[in-house]
Amino acid sequence: MEITTVTPKDIDQIIAIEQAGFSAAEAGTRIQYLDRIAHFAGTFLVARENSAAIGFVCGPAVQESELSDWMYERAVDNLPFGGNQMILTIAVAPQWRRKHIGSHLLAALEETARTKGRKSIVLTCLQSRIRFYEHNGYCNTGISSSQHAAEIWYTMKKSIQAPLKDKYYGTKVEVNKPLSYLKK
């Protein structure tokens, strides 16, 4: 497995993974994803196995310290440096779940955010996913003001500090480098 930045040719695989992981009300559209690729490809990371997309994480780097619903509807360019990294979506293809792909994607995005001087990473999730994010070092700060898909969302935050080590294998995670240390 390797983690790379997204390319426009990934769109069909991205949409398939998105639709497999989210309800129709929650899922982003093809147009929204093409807009996200155009505006923040540097923080749109794709996990690949034999060149096929098996998962992804994406979101803009902005000044805001809370994720807002407008961010789902309108893509903005990443700040060149500083600010906070938002995560709009993290999704893994069903057959690749429970293999730490999501955790590796979070670690890779954190390393990318760290190199750009971001203060924190912020996302919202459903109650059923809180434990996963807490396991990856995020803190539950309570119910979000988000009205996205008429669901109750919880805000999860992680401060960015020391250099990152992959918690499973103890090595630094690098984007656009094969993760050859992963066991199949």
MIMARTOR-269753 format. One record per residue (C-alpha): residue number from 0; x, y, z. Coordinates in steps of 0.001 Angstrom, whole numbers, plus 500000, padded with zeros to 6 digits. Example, Ala and Ser with C-alpha at 12.3 -4.5 7.8 and 13.67 -1.06 7.14 Angstrom:
2
+-----+--------+--------+--------+
|   i |      X |      Y |      Z |
+-----+--------+--------+--------+
|   0 | 512300 | 495500 | 507800 |
|   1 | 513670 | 498940 | 507140 |
+-----+--------+--------+--------+
END
This chain:
184
+-----+--------+--------+--------+
|   i |      X |      Y |      Z |
+-----+--------+--------+--------+
|   0 | 500000 | 500000 | 500000 |
|   1 | 501064 | 503562 | 499342 |
|   2 | 499524 | 506942 | 500102 |
|   3 | 499649 | 509632 | 497418 |
|   4 | 497948 | 512896 | 496624 |
|   5 | 494786 | 512675 | 494540 |
|   6 | 494616 | 513159 | 490777 |
|   7 | 491505 | 513976 | 488723 |
|   8 | 491584 | 510489 | 487189 |
|   9 | 490817 | 509056 | 490664 |
|  10 | 487304 | 510539 | 490655 |
|  11 | 485357 | 507366 | 489756 |
|  12 | 487067 | 505323 | 492472 |
|  13 | 486665 | 508161 | 495004 |
|  14 | 482924 | 508395 | 494329 |
|  15 | 482498 | 504607 | 494608 |
|  16 | 484275 | 504567 | 497997 |
|  17 | 482284 | 507607 | 499186 |
|  18 | 478940 | 506056 | 498226 |
|  19 | 479847 | 502764 | 499917 |
|  20 | 480609 | 504544 | 503185 |
|  21 | 477960 | 507234 | 503515 |
|  22 | 474227 | 507668 | 503081 |
|  23 | 472995 | 509622 | 500061 |
|  24 | 472357 | 512639 | 502322 |
|  25 | 475869 | 512470 | 503833 |
|  26 | 477886 | 511696 | 500687 |
|  27 | 479562 | 514357 | 498607 |
|  28 | 478667 | 514624 | 494930 |
|  29 | 480918 | 514109 | 491919 |
|  30 | 480889 | 517873 | 491297 |
|  31 | 481863 | 518582 | 494918 |
|  32 | 484734 | 516104 | 494707 |
|  33 | 486041 | 517520 | 491442 |
|  34 | 485942 | 520960 | 493083 |
|  35 | 487818 | 519617 | 496129 |
|  36 | 490469 | 518054 | 493889 |
|  37 | 490881 | 521389 | 492081 |
|  38 | 491167 | 523438 | 495288 |
|  39 | 492993 | 521298 | 497838 |
|  40 | 494683 | 518360 | 496111 |
|  41 | 497661 | 518722 | 498466 |
|  42 | 495476 | 517703 | 501410 |
|  43 | 493429 | 515127 | 499511 |
|  44 | 495287 | 511874 | 500105 |
|  45 | 494531 | 508496 | 498556 |
|  46 | 495563 | 505072 | 499868 |
|  47 | 496365 | 502750 | 496971 |
|  48 | 496975 | 499074 | 496475 |
|  49 | 498353 | 498146 | 493039 |
|  50 | 497450 | 501671 | 491840 |
|  51 | 493764 | 501251 | 492772 |
|  52 | 492260 | 503647 | 495315 |
|  53 | 491230 | 501800 | 498483 |
|  54 | 490592 | 504793 | 500745 |
|  55 | 490970 | 508543 | 500998 |
|  56 | 490961 | 511522 | 503349 |
|  57 | 490401 | 515129 | 502324 |
|  58 | 489774 | 518620 | 503599 |
|  59 | 491004 | 522196 | 503327 |
|  60 | 493519 | 524027 | 505499 |
|  61 | 491782 | 527198 | 506709 |
|  62 | 491992 | 529893 | 509407 |
|  63 | 488788 | 528692 | 511078 |
|  64 | 489229 | 526497 | 514148 |
|  65 | 485855 | 524731 | 513749 |
|  66 | 484509 | 522771 | 510810 |
|  67 | 481436 | 524498 | 509347 |
|  68 | 478763 | 523191 | 507000 |
|  69 | 479722 | 525688 | 504275 |
|  70 | 483016 | 523805 | 503889 |
|  71 | 481116 | 520788 | 502552 |
|  72 | 479380 | 522899 | 499917 |
|  73 | 482168 | 525219 | 498737 |
|  74 | 485792 | 524186 | 498287 |
|  75 | 488478 | 526738 | 499117 |
|  76 | 492201 | 526773 | 498447 |
|  77 | 494518 | 525635 | 501231 |
|  78 | 496317 | 528275 | 503224 |
|  79 | 499986 | 528184 | 502217 |
|  80 | 501073 | 527924 | 505867 |
|  81 | 499478 | 527897 | 509325 |
|  82 | 495798 | 527686 | 510137 |
|  83 | 493975 | 524451 | 510862 |
|  84 | 493500 | 521300 | 508820 |
|  85 | 489864 | 520283 | 508365 |
|  86 | 488791 | 516771 | 507421 |
|  87 | 485598 | 516698 | 505391 |
|  88 | 485756 | 513000 | 504606 |
|  89 | 487702 | 509891 | 505388 |
|  90 | 486482 | 506715 | 503745 |
|  91 | 487844 | 503235 | 503079 |
|  92 | 486511 | 500688 | 500587 |
|  93 | 484467 | 498024 | 502418 |
|  94 | 486854 | 495140 | 501654 |
|  95 | 489793 | 497155 | 503078 |
|  96 | 488204 | 498194 | 506361 |
|  97 | 489612 | 497048 | 509717 |
|  98 | 493147 | 496902 | 508256 |
|  99 | 494330 | 500250 | 509704 |
| 100 | 494003 | 502039 | 506339 |
| 101 | 491992 | 504857 | 507955 |
| 102 | 494589 | 505264 | 510694 |
| 103 | 497387 | 505416 | 508124 |
| 104 | 495480 | 508055 | 506153 |
| 105 | 495015 | 510144 | 509307 |
| 106 | 498730 | 509816 | 510118 |
| 107 | 499757 | 510848 | 506602 |
| 108 | 497452 | 513881 | 506642 |
| 109 | 498797 | 514834 | 510071 |
| 110 | 502356 | 514727 | 508757 |
| 111 | 501343 | 516879 | 505780 |
| 112 | 499636 | 519344 | 508143 |
| 113 | 502665 | 519422 | 510441 |
| 114 | 505022 | 520343 | 507585 |
| 115 | 502735 | 523283 | 506743 |
| 116 | 502629 | 524590 | 510315 |
| 117 | 498981 | 523779 | 511007 |
| 118 | 497833 | 524139 | 514631 |
| 119 | 495269 | 521365 | 514695 |
| 120 | 493201 | 518891 | 512729 |
| 121 | 489425 | 519131 | 513070 |
| 122 | 486633 | 516860 | 511876 |
| 123 | 483090 | 515915 | 512743 |
| 124 | 481827 | 512366 | 513061 |
| 125 | 478807 | 510357 | 514082 |
| 126 | 478703 | 508969 | 517617 |
| 127 | 479508 | 505462 | 516355 |
| 128 | 482914 | 506661 | 515059 |
| 129 | 484103 | 508592 | 518143 |
| 130 | 486092 | 505666 | 519515 |
| 131 | 488035 | 505250 | 516247 |
| 132 | 489141 | 508886 | 516321 |
| 133 | 489953 | 508805 | 520038 |
| 134 | 492115 | 505746 | 519327 |
| 135 | 493964 | 507928 | 516784 |
| 136 | 494604 | 510714 | 519300 |
| 137 | 491613 | 512981 | 518674 |
| 138 | 489623 | 514563 | 521521 |
| 139 | 485841 | 514721 | 521491 |
| 140 | 484918 | 518359 | 522167 |
| 141 | 481164 | 517730 | 522106 |
| 142 | 478218 | 518024 | 519784 |
| 143 | 478932 | 520094 | 516687 |
| 144 | 476671 | 522856 | 515403 |
| 145 | 476679 | 521067 | 512032 |
| 146 | 473329 | 520356 | 510437 |
| 147 | 474905 | 518300 | 507623 |
| 148 | 472537 | 515536 | 506467 |
| 149 | 470286 | 516243 | 509492 |
| 150 | 472545 | 514074 | 511684 |
| 151 | 474034 | 514678 | 515138 |
| 152 | 477753 | 515237 | 514643 |
| 153 | 480538 | 515370 | 517223 |
| 154 | 483587 | 517599 | 516854 |
| 155 | 486919 | 515787 | 517117 |
| 156 | 490177 | 517756 | 517401 |
| 157 | 493843 | 516919 | 517522 |
| 158 | 496597 | 519421 | 518277 |
| 159 | 499673 | 519104 | 516118 |
| 160 | 502947 | 519113 | 518012 |
| 161 | 505937 | 516762 | 517931 |
| 162 | 507150 | 514851 | 514864 |
| 163 | 504812 | 511997 | 514045 |
| 164 | 505611 | 508331 | 514347 |
| 165 | 503280 | 505743 | 512888 |
| 166 | 501693 | 504175 | 515953 |
| 167 | 501606 | 500682 | 514444 |
| 168 | 505117 | 500404 | 513082 |
| 169 | 507063 | 503263 | 514681 |
| 170 | 508216 | 504859 | 511451 |
| 171 | 507439 | 508226 | 509939 |
| 172 | 504616 | 508166 | 507393 |
| 173 | 505435 | 509957 | 504141 |
| 174 | 502988 | 510928 | 501428 |
| 175 | 503837 | 509731 | 497901 |
| 176 | 506152 | 507041 | 499265 |
| 177 | 505301 | 503321 | 499311 |
| 178 | 504415 | 502026 | 502739 |
| 179 | 506536 | 498938 | 502206 |
| 180 | 506612 | 498132 | 505906 |
| 181 | 502900 | 497290 | 505908 |
| 182 | 501925 | 493671 | 506175 |
| 183 | 499464 | 492450 | 503595 |
+-----+--------+--------+--------+
END
